Every structure is written in structure tokens, then in C-alpha cells.
Amino acid sequence: MAPSPTGYLHIGNVRTALFNWLFARHHGGEFRLRIENTDTSREVAEATGQIQDSLRWLGLDWDGPVTFQLDRIDLCRQRAGALLEAGLAYEDDGAIRFRMPEEGTTAWEDLILGPVEVRNATIEDVVIVRSDGRPTYNFASPVEDAEDGITHVIRGPDHVSNTPKQIQILRALGAPVPVYAHSPNVNGDDGRKLSKRHGAITVDEFRTAGYTPDALVNYLALLGWSYDDRTTLMTRAELVERFTLERVGTSPAVFDYRKLDWMNGVHLRGLDPEVYASTLVAFLRERGRSWDEELVRRSAPLVQEKIVRLGEYESFAGFLFEEPELREPELLDAAVLTPAVAALEEVRPWNAAGIEKALREVAAGLALKPREAFQPIRVALTGSRVSPGLFESLELLGRERALTRLRAVAAG
């Protein structure tokens, strides 16, 4: 993978990195990470670190050290000098241009697109070293491919136009030409390339929203690739075992946030309860929440089946830790809350079973269906009509906190 350090890692680039990683792991090869920083004016140190952090979080481990193109600037200058001496390049206003063949074609067998052929007359003499001595991407990249022994290059379709230039440069250098595969773009549901207007697009945004690495990797693998016509949920090991470029399509993939939510919910529900609780605690700590860990763990079973992203926990169960905002005051009914408080004051021991019995008796006494009676209690307690189980929530909140909150709302 060869990202430019110009900002946070885009999810489309991550999908391409994942295809590289799966291909390498499937064949027992090496997956390399190279930072394409030939344009120093655009380099952002923070982004360089974020690229690595994002890949680590996703579990896309790379082999060998991270390399930076500018670290090999001297090697590129040497290779350019050799091309000059051989008459395969020439100087132009202080820069060095590669002399592209004028006749014939440059062709390659793309592992995704199939056979591709480009007339050499349509390819310009590409600049390989700028007038300030810095190599360009189209020169540094093939030089490093040769230096690193790269056998396969899997990248986006926007690089198709670069491939014949790089093939010709490699041939001129007497270096092996890698096998190329150009994977489809990732688009939004409007058919346009995925961008901010569609929603979250960086790994950090998906991480902050509470998606799990395994679910995100599972989903991204299916953007442009499929194992068969029916299998959707796969472990990382299954993806590595099953991934082949033959089943990567050529049409752009459409990013479906609803499908990702569904898949993330399935992954979360499938976690062992203890693992789920620890994952939730770690997520909240990362978000800067210092909420009581024991209470978070006790609440975890109530939310595991309810939320599809860990980021929903705060709005779903935050009432356990902070006074909720009463967003729907019109649903509060003192005629229900007052007798409910009186009944709850008599509950001993304070547990979900005893609380349920008391509140069902209140509903019967008021000639209300349980749902009608419980709604104003739920809103008063949690601030919302949607929450974990009412009886369990009351138990978790504790007698004094629960009764104090309900009394205050009932008093208006």
C-alpha cells in the first residue's frame, strides 16, 4: 500500500489496502507499506502516524519497516543519471524526462481488468526528476518496486494511466515488471466517488462511531469482491483463505452504510459477553468517558442485543451515569408516576423481578396496558422512549437514584 500523507486515511484506500493484505496473506507473501511523500509540500506528519494507527487498528499488519519515498531520493537520482547516459532520458528546463517509445504499444494482463493495451504515441515523455532534484511519483514508485522486489501491485483505477509509464521505466532500468491489478472505485449510493457528502469516510470516523475492526474488514472485503452469491459474514481467517482476485469485479462498488450497521450489529452480538463488556469499556475510555467501569460492565448485557454501534451506547444508556435530558416531556404523566413511585418505595430487595411485579400491579390498578403505564416511567427515568429494559435499568440505577429522579419528575 502506498498512501500519500495528505490527510486521514480514506476508507476507499483502506479497501484497496485490504485487497493487497488479503492477497499477500492468502499466498504467503509480504504486504508492504510505503509512504508516497515525493511532494513534500503536502506531507503532514500527523497523517503519516494516522495511516499507521488506522491500519494497526484494522489488523492490517505489514511486513518489514515502513518506507518513505524521499528516503531513497539518492537512489532515484542515480537511476535517472543512468537513464540519461543511456539516452533513455533527457534534460528539459532543469528537469529530467523519460523518453517514451514513439512506436508500438505498452500492454499488460491486468488481473482484474484483463488485457490492457495503450498506444505509446499517446503517452507523454513523463518527468522523472523535478528541477529541484526530487523524483516524481511515476519514477520513484517503479524504482522502489524494483528495489523492494514487488511482484504484484493492486491499486485503484485512477492509476491505470500511470501503469504504461511505469512499465516502460522498469523495462528501461532492466528491472522485472510486477503483475498489476486495478480494483474498482468505492462510490456512494448516488454513483459518485465516496466523499464527505455521503457520510463518514475516514477510518477515524468509523472508529469513533463505534464500528469494530472485524466488522469493518468483513464489510470492506465485500466491496467489489465476493466469495459466492450467498456468503456475507466471514472471519478474518476465512477471508484470507477465500480471497482471490478472480472474483474482484470491474464495476464500482457502492458503500451501503445500512448494511455496514447490520453487519456490525451481528459482529457485536456474536461476541462473548465478557469480551463485549471489555470492548465497550475500552471504547468509552478512548472516547474520554470516565464512567464507572463496573456499572458499564453490568449494563453491557442489556445493550449487546440492542445497539449496532458502540457509539450508540452513550445515547442509549448514558442515563445510568448522568441526568438525562427529558426530550419528550409531553409523555410524562403524574397520574402514573406518583403511584409508581409509591409502589417502588416498597420494593425490597431492589431487583428487576421485584420492580417488575410492583409496576405491573400499578398498571393493573390504573386499568392501563403495561406499555401505556411503563412509557412515562421510562421517559422520566431515561429521558427517552427507547432504552434498555425498564426493570433492569431501575435496578442498575439503584434505589435512591431511581426514586429521587422519578420523584422530581412526578413533582413537575
BELVENBEL-V291159 format. One record per residue. N is the residue number from 1. SS is DSSP state (2 for helix, 1 for strand, 0 for the rest). PHI is phi in whole degrees, -180 to 180 (NA if undefined). BURIAL is + if it has 9 or more other ideal C-beta (glycine too) atoms within 8 Angstrom, else -. Layout:
# BELVENBEL-V291159
n = (N | N)
ss = (SS | SS)
phi = (PHI | PHI)
burial = (BURIAL | BURIAL)
This chain:
# BELVENBEL-V291159
n = (1 | 2 | 3 | 4 | 5 | 6 | 7 | 8 | 9 | 10 | 11 | 12 | 13 | 14 | 15 | 16 | 17 | 18 | 19 | 20 | 21 | 22 | 23 | 24 | 25 | 26 | 27 | 28 | 29 | 30 | 31 | 32 | 33 | 34 | 35 | 36 | 37 | 38 | 39 | 40 | 41 | 42 | 43 | 44 | 45 | 46 | 47 | 48 | 49 | 50 | 51 | 52 | 53 | 54 | 55 | 56 | 57 | 58 | 59 | 60 | 61 | 62 | 63 | 64 | 65 | 66 | 67 | 68 | 69 | 70 | 71 | 72 | 73 | 74 | 75 | 76 | 77 | 78 | 79 | 80 | 81 | 82 | 83 | 84 | 85 | 86 | 87 | 88 | 89 | 90 | 91 | 92 | 93 | 94 | 95 | 96 | 97 | 98 | 99 | 100 | 101 | 102 | 103 | 104 | 105 | 106 | 107 | 108 | 109 | 110 | 111 | 112 | 113 | 114 | 115 | 116 | 117 | 118 | 119 | 120 | 121 | 122 | 123 | 124 | 125 | 126 | 127 | 128 | 129 | 130 | 131 | 132 | 133 | 134 | 135 | 136 | 137 | 138 | 139 | 140 | 141 | 142 | 143 | 144 | 145 | 146 | 147 | 148 | 149 | 150 | 151 | 152 | 153 | 154 | 155 | 156 | 157 | 158 | 159 | 160 | 161 | 162 | 163 | 164 | 165 | 166 | 167 | 168 | 169 | 170 | 171 | 172 | 173 | 174 | 175 | 176 | 177 | 178 | 179 | 180 | 181 | 182 | 183 | 184 | 185 | 186 | 187 | 188 | 189 | 190 | 191 | 192 | 193 | 194 | 195 | 196 | 197 | 198 | 199 | 200 | 201 | 202 | 203 | 204 | 205 | 206 | 207 | 208 | 209 | 210 | 211 | 212 | 213 | 214 | 215 | 216 | 217 | 218 | 219 | 220 | 221 | 222 | 223 | 224 | 225 | 226 | 227 | 228 | 229 | 230 | 231 | 232 | 233 | 234 | 235 | 236 | 237 | 238 | 239 | 240 | 241 | 242 | 243 | 244 | 245 | 246 | 247 | 248 | 249 | 250 | 251 | 252 | 253 | 254 | 255 | 256 | 257 | 258 | 259 | 260 | 261 | 262 | 263 | 264 | 265 | 266 | 267 | 268 | 269 | 270 | 271 | 272 | 273 | 274 | 275 | 276 | 277 | 278 | 279 | 280 | 281 | 282 | 283 | 284 | 285 | 286 | 287 | 288 | 289 | 290 | 291 | 292 | 293 | 294 | 295 | 296 | 297 | 298 | 299 | 300 | 301 | 302 | 303 | 304 | 305 | 306 | 307 | 308 | 309 | 310 | 311 | 312 | 313 | 314 | 315 | 316 | 317 | 318 | 319 | 320 | 321 | 322 | 323 | 324 | 325 | 326 | 327 | 328 | 329 | 330 | 331 | 332 | 333 | 334 | 335 | 336 | 337 | 338 | 339 | 340 | 341 | 342 | 343 | 344 | 345 | 346 | 347 | 348 | 349 | 350 | 351 | 352 | 353 | 354 | 355 | 356 | 357 | 358 | 359 | 360 | 361 | 362 | 363 | 364 | 365 | 366 | 367 | 368 | 369 | 370 | 371 | 372 | 373 | 374 | 375 | 376 | 377 | 378 | 379 | 380 | 381 | 382 | 383 | 384 | 385 | 386 | 387 | 388 | 389 | 390 | 391 | 392 | 393 | 394 | 395 | 396 | 397 | 398 | 399 | 400 | 401 | 402 | 403 | 404 | 405 | 406 | 407 | 408 | 409 | 410 | 411 | 412)
ss = (0 | 0 | 0 | 0 | 0 | 0 | 0 | 0 | 0 | 1 | 2 | 2 | 2 | 2 | 2 | 2 | 2 | 2 | 2 | 2 | 2 | 2 | 2 | 2 | 2 | 2 | 0 | 0 | 0 | 0 | 0 | 0 | 0 | 1 | 1 | 0 | 0 | 0 | 0 | 2 | 2 | 2 | 0 | 0 | 2 | 2 | 2 | 2 | 2 | 2 | 2 | 2 | 2 | 2 | 2 | 2 | 2 | 2 | 0 | 0 | 0 | 0 | 0 | 0 | 0 | 0 | 1 | 1 | 2 | 2 | 2 | 2 | 2 | 2 | 2 | 2 | 2 | 2 | 2 | 2 | 2 | 2 | 2 | 2 | 2 | 0 | 0 | 0 | 1 | 1 | 1 | 1 | 0 | 0 | 1 | 1 | 1 | 1 | 0 | 0 | 0 | 0 | 0 | 0 | 1 | 1 | 1 | 1 | 1 | 1 | 0 | 0 | 0 | 1 | 1 | 1 | 1 | 1 | 1 | 2 | 2 | 2 | 0 | 0 | 0 | 0 | 1 | 1 | 1 | 0 | 0 | 0 | 0 | 0 | 1 | 0 | 2 | 2 | 2 | 2 | 2 | 2 | 2 | 2 | 2 | 2 | 2 | 2 | 0 | 0 | 0 | 1 | 1 | 1 | 1 | 1 | 2 | 2 | 2 | 2 | 2 | 2 | 2 | 2 | 2 | 2 | 2 | 2 | 2 | 2 | 2 | 2 | 2 | 0 | 0 | 0 | 0 | 0 | 1 | 1 | 1 | 1 | 1 | 0 | 0 | 1 | 1 | 0 | 0 | 0 | 0 | 0 | 1 | 0 | 0 | 2 | 2 | 2 | 0 | 0 | 0 | 1 | 2 | 2 | 2 | 2 | 2 | 2 | 2 | 0 | 0 | 0 | 2 | 2 | 2 | 2 | 2 | 2 | 2 | 2 | 2 | 0 | 0 | 0 | 1 | 0 | 0 | 0 | 0 | 0 | 0 | 0 | 0 | 0 | 0 | 2 | 2 | 2 | 2 | 2 | 2 | 2 | 0 | 0 | 2 | 2 | 2 | 1 | 0 | 0 | 0 | 0 | 1 | 1 | 0 | 0 | 2 | 2 | 2 | 2 | 2 | 2 | 2 | 2 | 2 | 2 | 2 | 2 | 2 | 0 | 0 | 0 | 2 | 2 | 2 | 2 | 2 | 2 | 2 | 2 | 2 | 2 | 2 | 2 | 2 | 2 | 0 | 0 | 0 | 0 | 0 | 0 | 2 | 2 | 2 | 2 | 2 | 2 | 2 | 2 | 2 | 2 | 2 | 0 | 0 | 0 | 0 | 0 | 0 | 2 | 2 | 2 | 2 | 2 | 2 | 2 | 2 | 2 | 2 | 2 | 0 | 0 | 0 | 0 | 0 | 0 | 0 | 0 | 2 | 2 | 2 | 0 | 0 | 2 | 2 | 2 | 2 | 2 | 2 | 2 | 2 | 2 | 2 | 2 | 0 | 0 | 0 | 0 | 0 | 0 | 0 | 2 | 2 | 2 | 2 | 2 | 2 | 2 | 2 | 2 | 2 | 2 | 2 | 2 | 2 | 0 | 0 | 0 | 0 | 2 | 2 | 2 | 2 | 2 | 2 | 2 | 2 | 2 | 2 | 2 | 2 | 2 | 0 | 0 | 0 | 0 | 0 | 0 | 0 | 2 | 2 | 2 | 2 | 2 | 2 | 2 | 2 | 0 | 2 | 2 | 2 | 2 | 2 | 2 | 2 | 2 | 2 | 2 | 2 | 2 | 0 | 0)
phi = (NA | -135 | -80 | -89 | -82 | -109 | 162 | -67 | -68 | -75 | -65 | -65 | -67 | -64 | -59 | -65 | -61 | -63 | -60 | -61 | -64 | -64 | -62 | -64 | -68 | -62 | -98 | 70 | -98 | -116 | -108 | -107 | -118 | -127 | -90 | -86 | -106 | -68 | -99 | -63 | -66 | -101 | -69 | -126 | -59 | -61 | -68 | -60 | -68 | -67 | -58 | -69 | -62 | -64 | -66 | -63 | -61 | -76 | 83 | -92 | -76 | -110 | -103 | 75 | -75 | -69 | -112 | -122 | -57 | -68 | -69 | -112 | -63 | -67 | -62 | -63 | -65 | -64 | -65 | -65 | -62 | -66 | -66 | -61 | -62 | -84 | 77 | -93 | -148 | -148 | -86 | -148 | 54 | 87 | -93 | -118 | -111 | -80 | -88 | -76 | -56 | -91 | -106 | 77 | -134 | -112 | -129 | -151 | -97 | -76 | -70 | -115 | -83 | 89 | -69 | -127 | -139 | -127 | -69 | -61 | -65 | -91 | -103 | -74 | -72 | -75 | -68 | -109 | -135 | -71 | -65 | -89 | 95 | -87 | -71 | -86 | -57 | -70 | -106 | -61 | -64 | -66 | -61 | -71 | -58 | -68 | -64 | -89 | 68 | -68 | -100 | -136 | -117 | -112 | -151 | -75 | -68 | -68 | -94 | -56 | -69 | -83 | -61 | -63 | -64 | -71 | -63 | -65 | -65 | -62 | -63 | -65 | -82 | 73 | -105 | -63 | -98 | -66 | -85 | -108 | -144 | -111 | -82 | -70 | -68 | -108 | -109 | -82 | -71 | -94 | 84 | -101 | -55 | -56 | -150 | -55 | -66 | -92 | 132 | -63 | -134 | -103 | -58 | -60 | -67 | -68 | -65 | -65 | -73 | 98 | -82 | -91 | -58 | -65 | -67 | -66 | -64 | -57 | -68 | -63 | -62 | -88 | -86 | 103 | -132 | -146 | -82 | -154 | -90 | -134 | -83 | -115 | -87 | -141 | -77 | -61 | -64 | -66 | -62 | -61 | -66 | -97 | -71 | -142 | -72 | -61 | -100 | -87 | -82 | -104 | -84 | -58 | -89 | -107 | -80 | -112 | -64 | -67 | -67 | -62 | -59 | -59 | -65 | -64 | -62 | -63 | -63 | -65 | -67 | -82 | -73 | -57 | -52 | -70 | -65 | -60 | -61 | -67 | -64 | -66 | -61 | -62 | -63 | -66 | -64 | -62 | -83 | 85 | -86 | -105 | -68 | -55 | -65 | -62 | -69 | -60 | -65 | -68 | -83 | -54 | -62 | -77 | -108 | -57 | -89 | -106 | -107 | -103 | -134 | -61 | -66 | -79 | -59 | -62 | -78 | -84 | -129 | -62 | -62 | -71 | -118 | -139 | -64 | -79 | -83 | -82 | -78 | -131 | -62 | -67 | -87 | -77 | -140 | -61 | -65 | -96 | -66 | -63 | -67 | -65 | -61 | -60 | -69 | -68 | -63 | -95 | -76 | -149 | -71 | -83 | -141 | -60 | -64 | -67 | -65 | -61 | -60 | -64 | -73 | -68 | -68 | -63 | -60 | -64 | -65 | -93 | 58 | -114 | -67 | -51 | -61 | -66 | -75 | -78 | -60 | -64 | -68 | -62 | -65 | -64 | -81 | -110 | 88 | -148 | -76 | -111 | -161 | -61 | -51 | -61 | -67 | -68 | -65 | -61 | -63 | -64 | -66 | 93 | -55 | -66 | -65 | -65 | -68 | -61 | -65 | -68 | -62 | -62 | -70 | -63 | -76 | 80)
burial = (+ | - | + | - | + | - | - | + | + | + | + | + | + | + | + | + | + | + | + | + | + | + | + | + | + | + | - | - | + | - | + | + | + | + | + | + | + | + | - | - | - | - | + | + | - | - | + | + | - | + | + | + | - | + | + | + | + | + | + | + | - | + | - | - | - | - | + | - | + | + | - | + | + | - | + | + | + | - | + | + | - | + | + | + | - | - | - | - | + | + | - | - | - | - | + | + | + | + | + | + | - | - | - | - | - | + | - | + | - | + | + | + | - | - | - | + | - | + | - | + | - | - | + | - | - | + | + | + | + | + | - | - | - | + | + | + | + | + | + | + | + | + | + | + | + | + | - | + | - | + | - | + | + | + | + | + | - | - | + | + | - | + | + | + | + | + | + | + | + | + | + | + | + | - | + | - | - | + | - | + | + | + | + | + | + | + | + | + | - | - | - | - | - | + | - | - | - | + | - | - | + | + | + | + | + | + | + | - | + | + | + | + | + | + | + | + | + | + | + | + | + | + | + | + | + | - | - | - | - | - | - | - | - | + | - | + | - | - | + | + | - | - | + | - | + | - | - | + | + | - | - | + | + | + | + | - | - | - | - | + | + | + | + | + | + | + | + | + | - | - | + | - | + | - | - | + | + | - | + | + | + | - | + | + | + | - | - | - | - | - | + | - | - | - | + | + | + | - | + | + | - | + | + | + | - | - | + | - | + | + | + | + | + | + | - | + | + | + | + | + | - | - | - | + | - | + | - | + | - | - | + | + | - | - | - | + | + | + | + | + | + | - | + | + | - | - | + | - | - | + | - | + | - | + | + | + | - | + | + | + | + | + | + | - | - | + | - | - | - | + | - | - | + | + | + | + | + | + | + | + | + | + | + | + | - | - | + | + | - | + | + | + | + | + | + | + | + | - | - | - | - | + | + | - | + | + | + | - | + | + | - | -)
